[in-house]
């Protein structure tokens, strides 16, 4: 059985739900266990504004009042751990993925099976580690959509394709633990949870910082 899929053409402005959004207990999963092989250097440590990409992402979700922010990383990733130490990011919110070589979805499942989440969380956001250029309004729109539909999986779309970040209700996050899906895309197609797709006019949604030229373009266009 697969979940119902709905395209959402419009939602109420984010500021209209400011108080409701701020009360939602959101857990954030920042995926940072990749090897950055195409970039040629650790992409999460690249400069962004007055900090690093990982520092910007953490600060961004703090500003959006996330209840708990966690970073999934490779075991023994000393450079990233050193940067997290510099940022004052707590060790208790670092999730080591021993199977990181299996790819991104292994980190998503590792986070879903982790037992360190706060008990009061009622939603989770799966965040790519290479999208520091997303507009704050884009993220607020998605938070608003999630508040209006707390039982649904919410995703942005741009250019006719679904994008990241992905917002998951508790039922979907729990379903991740034992799914037989091989990728997050497969899971989202197979899940029994309702899915909402919201078109967002943010060109940054279509950009991933995989190569040096992607980073240079992002710095020039968005930073």
Order of alpha helices (4+ residues) and beta strands (2+ residues): beta-alpha-beta-beta-beta-alpha-beta-alpha-beta-alpha-beta-alpha-beta-beta-alpha-alpha-beta-alpha
